[in-house]
Amino acid sequence: MEIYILDKEMNILGIIGVYEAIIWDTKYNEPGIFKIELLFDKEVNEWLQRGNLIFKTDEVEAGVITRRHLKVNKYGEEIVVVSGCMMSGYLKRRIIWDKMILAGKPELVMRELVYQQCIGCSEERKIPRLELGELKEYDGESIEKQITYDNLQESLTELSNTSELGYRILMDLKDKTLYFDVYRGEDRTYGTADACVFNRDYGNILEQSYEENEDNYRNVCLVAGSGEDADRIRAVVGDASGIERYEMYCNAAHFSDREISAGEYINQLKTKGQEKLSEFCIAQAFTSKASSNAEGGLGDYVTCTDSKWGVTINTQIKEIEKGYSKKEFSKIITFGDAQPTLTQLIKRNSKG
């Protein structure tokens, strides 16, 4: 593994040869984060400017420095700490500038969002050197969606959660080009040819926890669109009944029904309802400190099982956090959907 420091134009400034600690946390449905701590060196410190890039040769996506912290520790050593997000965090810097009405399979919708807001847009809004990556033509149900003024990265994350497709920005150092890439992990569940099973008995799990929680669960969403009172256009997603019915409301009054058919408008409301329900699922997650040789890549479908606990789930790897220090290497893998934080819940509710 080599760690390169690059400027914003992807020119190599230098290499980090010695470090105190690194945390490299990649995520499937949203931009990952990183943190690097090293002893102060004047030349390296000059390279570690906000906006510059960190590229680890054993990782797919590079990171963007967004924070730099200089300090003196209790031993009198000068320390520099840089942190930031993976390059897909660039997408958080754009909003949906005008109303977009989108229809098609999720991969195509995600690509169209990025193209219209970052590539085929006015010159000042373009993200330099960004292009669309390879079209994979993934299967999936077509959706109809209307978005106005929402944050681009958050809109992509909503689509990622409902479609089980991940997204990232890849870098070609040779051509100095960035590629927006939509991808799906491999099926490596029990019974497949290349199965990946996580189990304490197999020695690939050092520590683990399992959680299931329905505190924030909803399975029926009433979506209210344009109009007032009895004339307001509404759609319902979900059909549970009785005590198993968990209802929620989504205000989509800002969705315009002009220049589209009634059927298209209802489908747009239903898509919004499905996205909201995906945020309020039953949290079911294994979080494991895996052995250093544990297999499975980000987005892969794997099997997690513990016979003593009586739990077996086929689930997706949603997050891989790698930690490096002078003494050890650690890998923490999150399978499935972890319990949302308070900040995430507030953000969900505020969006309607």
C-alpha positions in Angstrom: 0.0 0.0 0.0 1.3 3.5 -1.0 -0.4 6.7 0.0 -0.2 9.6 -2.5 -1.0 13.2 -2.0 -2.4 14.9 -5.1 -3.5 18.5 -5.9 -7.0 19.3 -7.2 -5.8 18.7 -10.8 -4.6 15.2 -9.8 -1.0 16.0 -10.0 1.1 14.0 -7.6 2.7 16.1 -4.9 4.3 13.4 -2.8 4.0 10.2 -0.8 3.1 9.7 2.8 5.8 7.3 4.0 5.2 7.3 7.8 2.0 7.7 9.7 0.7 7.3 13.2 -2.8 6.1 12.3 -5.3 5.9 9.4 -9.0 5.3 9.4 -10.5 4.5 5.9 -14.2 4.1 6.1 -16.0 3.2 2.8 -19.8 3.2 2.4 -22.1 1.8 -0.2 -25.0 4.2 -0.1 -23.2 7.5 0.6 -19.7 9.0 0.5 -17.3 7.3 2.9 -14.9 9.2 5.2 -11.2 9.0 6.2 -8.8 10.4 8.8 -5.0 10.3 8.8 -2.7 11.3 11.7 1.0 11.8 11.3 4.0 13.5 12.9 4.4 17.1 11.6 6.7 17.5 8.6 7.0 20.9 7.0 7.0 19.7 3.4 4.2 17.1 3.9 2.1 19.7 5.8 2.4 22.0 2.8 0.9 19.3 0.6 -1.9 18.5 3.0 -4.1 21.5 2.0 -7.9 21.4 2.0 -9.2 20.4 -1.4 -6.2 18.2 -2.1 -6.6 14.5 -2.6 -5.5 11.3 -0.8 -5.1 8.2 -2.9 -4.4 4.8 -1.4 -3.2 2.3 -4.0 -5.2 -0.5 -2.3 -8.5 1.3 -2.5 -10.9 2.1 -5.3 -12.0 5.6 -4.4 -9.7 8.5 -3.4 -10.5 11.0 -0.6 -10.8 14.7 -0.6 -9.2 16.7 2.3 -11.9 18.9 3.9 -10.3 19.4 7.4 -6.7 19.9 8.7 -5.9 20.1 12.4 -2.4 20.9 13.8 -1.7 20.2 17.5 0.9 19.4 20.1 0.3 16.3 22.1 1.1 15.6 25.7 4.6 14.3 24.7 5.4 17.6 23.0 5.2 16.1 19.5 3.7 18.2 16.7 0.9 16.3 15.0 -1.1 17.0 11.8 -4.5 15.4 11.4 -6.3 15.5 8.0 -9.8 14.2 7.4 -12.4 14.3 4.7 -14.7 12.3 2.5 -14.4 10.1 -0.6 -14.6 11.8 -4.0 -18.4 11.1 -4.3 -18.7 13.8 -1.6 -18.2 16.3 -4.5 -21.8 15.5 -5.4 -23.0 17.1 -2.1 -21.8 20.4 -3.5 -24.7 20.5 -6.1 -28.4 20.8 -5.8 -31.1 19.9 -8.4 -31.0 23.4 -9.9 -34.4 23.2 -11.8 -37.2 20.7 -11.7 -36.4 17.3 -13.1 -38.9 14.7 -14.1 -37.2 11.4 -14.4 -38.4 8.0 -15.6 -36.5 4.7 -16.1 -34.4 2.1 -14.3 -32.6 3.4 -11.2 -29.1 3.2 -12.8 -30.2 5.4 -15.7 -32.0 7.9 -13.3 -28.8 8.2 -11.2 -26.7 8.8 -14.2 -29.1 11.4 -15.6 -29.1 13.3 -12.3 -25.3 13.6 -12.3 -25.1 14.4 -16.0 -27.6 17.2 -15.8 -26.3 18.8 -12.6 -22.5 18.2 -13.0 -21.6 17.6 -16.6 -24.1 18.8 -19.2 -24.9 22.0 -17.2 -23.7 25.6 -17.3 -20.0 26.0 -17.2 -19.8 27.4 -13.7 -21.7 24.4 -12.3 -19.7 21.7 -14.0 -17.4 19.5 -11.9 -14.1 19.6 -13.7 -12.9 16.4 -15.5 -16.1 14.4 -14.4 -17.6 12.0 -16.9 -20.2 9.2 -16.7 -18.6 5.8 -16.3 -19.5 2.6 -17.9 -23.2 1.8 -18.3 -23.8 -1.6 -16.6 -27.5 -2.0 -17.6 -28.6 -3.4 -14.3 -32.0 -5.0 -14.0 -34.6 -3.3 -11.8 -38.1 -1.9 -11.9 -38.6 1.4 -13.6 -39.4 4.4 -11.5 -40.9 7.8 -12.1 -39.5 10.6 -10.0 -39.8 14.4 -9.7 -37.1 16.4 -7.9 -36.6 20.2 -7.4 -33.9 21.9 -5.4 -32.9 18.8 -3.4 -29.3 18.1 -2.7 -27.8 15.9 -5.4 -25.9 13.6 -3.2 -28.8 13.0 -0.9 -31.1 12.3 -3.9 -28.6 9.7 -5.1 -28.5 8.1 -1.7 -32.3 7.8 -1.6 -32.2 6.1 -5.0 -29.3 3.9 -3.8 -31.2 2.8 -0.7 -34.3 1.7 -2.7 -32.5 0.1 -5.6 -29.6 -1.5 -3.7 -27.2 0.1 -6.1 -24.1 1.8 -4.9 -22.4 4.9 -6.4 -18.9 6.4 -6.3 -16.5 8.6 -8.2 -13.5 6.8 -9.7 -10.2 8.4 -10.7 -8.0 7.7 -13.7 -4.7 9.2 -12.8 -3.2 8.6 -16.2 -5.9 10.5 -18.1 -6.7 12.8 -15.1 -10.4 12.0 -15.5 -13.1 11.3 -12.9 -15.9 8.8 -13.6 -19.3 8.6 -11.9 -19.8 4.9 -11.4 -23.0 3.1 -10.4 -22.3 -0.5 -9.2 -23.7 -3.5 -7.5 -22.0 -6.0 -5.3 -21.7 -9.7 -6.2 -24.0 -12.4 -4.9 -21.8 -14.4 -2.5 -24.5 -15.7 -0.2 -24.5 -19.3 1.1 -24.9 -21.8 -1.8 -23.4 -19.7 -4.5 -20.1 -20.8 -6.2 -18.1 -18.1 -4.4 -20.0 -18.0 -1.2 -18.8 -15.7 1.6 -20.2 -16.7 5.1 -19.4 -14.8 8.3 -19.5 -17.0 11.4 -17.5 -17.0 14.6 -16.9 -20.8 14.1 -15.1 -20.1 10.8 -12.6 -17.8 12.5 -13.3 -14.8 10.2 -15.1 -12.9 13.0 -13.2 -11.5 16.0 -16.0 -9.5 17.6 -19.6 -9.0 16.6 -22.9 -7.6 17.6 -26.4 -8.1 16.2 -29.3 -5.7 16.4 -32.9 -5.6 15.3 -35.1 -2.6 16.1 -38.5 -1.5 14.9 -38.7 1.7 16.9 -38.6 3.8 13.6 -40.4 1.3 11.4 -43.1 2.3 9.0 -44.7 0.2 6.2 -47.6 2.3 4.9 -47.0 5.9 3.5 -49.7 8.4 2.6 -48.2 10.8 0.1 -50.1 14.1 -0.4 -49.3 16.0 -3.6 -50.8 19.2 -5.2 -54.3 20.6 -4.4 -56.1 21.4 -1.2 -58.5 19.5 1.1 -60.7 17.1 -0.7 -59.1 18.0 -4.1 -55.6 17.2 -2.9 -54.0 14.4 -5.0 -52.9 11.5 -2.8 -51.2 8.1 -3.2 -50.7 5.3 -0.8 -47.7 2.9 -0.7 -47.9 -0.3 1.3 -50.9 -2.5 2.1 -50.4 -3.8 5.7 -53.4 -4.0 8.0 -54.4 -4.3 11.6 -51.8 -4.2 14.3 -49.1 -4.9 11.7 -49.8 -1.6 9.9 -47.3 1.3 10.7 -48.4 4.5 9.0 -46.5 7.6 8.1 -47.2 10.8 6.1 -45.1 12.5 3.4 -45.8 16.0 2.2 -45.2 16.3 -1.5 -47.1 19.5 -2.1 -44.1 20.9 -4.0 -44.5 18.2 -6.7 -46.1 19.8 -9.8 -48.7 18.0 -11.8 -48.4 20.3 -14.8 -47.5 18.9 -18.2 -47.7 15.3 -17.1 -50.6 12.8 -17.0 -52.5 11.9 -13.9 -51.0 8.4 -14.0 -47.4 9.7 -14.2 -48.0 12.1 -11.3 -49.4 9.2 -9.1 -46.3 7.1 -10.0 -44.1 10.0 -8.9 -45.9 10.2 -5.6 -45.5 6.5 -5.1 -41.8 6.6 -5.8 -41.5 9.3 -3.2 -43.4 7.1 -0.7 -41.2 4.1 -1.4 -38.1 6.2 -0.8 -39.5 7.4 2.5 -40.4 3.8 3.6 -36.9 2.6 2.8 -35.6 5.1 5.4 -37.9 3.7 8.1 -37.3 -0.1 7.7 -36.7 -2.5 10.6 -33.1 -2.1 11.4 -31.4 -5.5 11.2 -27.6 -5.3 11.3 -24.6 -7.4 12.1 -21.6 -5.2 12.9 -18.4 -7.3 13.0 -14.8 -6.8 13.7 -13.5 -9.1 11.1 -10.1 -10.9 10.7 -7.7 -9.2 8.4 -8.2 -11.9 5.8 -12.0 -11.7 5.8 -13.4 -11.7 2.3 -16.3 -9.7 0.8 -16.3 -6.4 -0.9 -18.4 -3.3 -0.5 -22.0 -4.0 -1.7 -21.6 -7.8 -1.9 -24.5 -10.0 -0.7 -23.2 -12.4 1.9 -24.5 -14.7 4.6 -24.1 -13.8 8.3 -24.9 -16.6 10.7 -24.5 -17.4 14.4 -25.9 -20.8 15.5 -25.8 -20.0 19.2 -27.8 -16.8 18.7 -30.1 -18.5 16.2 -29.6 -15.8 13.6 -29.0 -16.2 9.9 -29.4 -13.4 7.4 -28.5 -12.8 3.8 -27.5 -9.2 3.6 -25.4 -6.6 1.9 -22.1 -5.3 3.1 -22.9 -1.6 3.5 -19.7 -0.3 5.2 -16.1 -1.3 5.6 -13.9 0.6 8.0 -10.2 -0.2 8.0 -7.9 1.0 10.7 -4.1 1.2 10.4 -1.5 2.0 13.0 2.2 1.1 13.6 1.1 -1.9 15.7 -2.1 -3.3 14.1 -4.6 -3.5 11.3 -8.3 -3.7 12.0 -11.4 -4.2 9.8 -14.9 -3.5 10.9 -17.7 -4.6 8.5 -21.3 -3.5 8.8 -23.9 -5.8 7.2 -27.4 -4.5 6.6 -29.0 -1.4 8.0 -27.7 0.0 11.2 -29.9 2.0 13.6 -30.2 5.6 12.3 -28.6 8.4 14.4 -30.7 11.2 15.9 -29.3 13.6 13.3 -30.4 11.3 10.5 -33.9 11.0 11.9 -34.2 14.8 12.2 -33.1 15.2 8.6 -35.5 12.5 7.4 -38.5 14.1 9.1 -37.6 17.6 8.0 -37.6 16.6 4.4 -41.2 15.4 4.5 
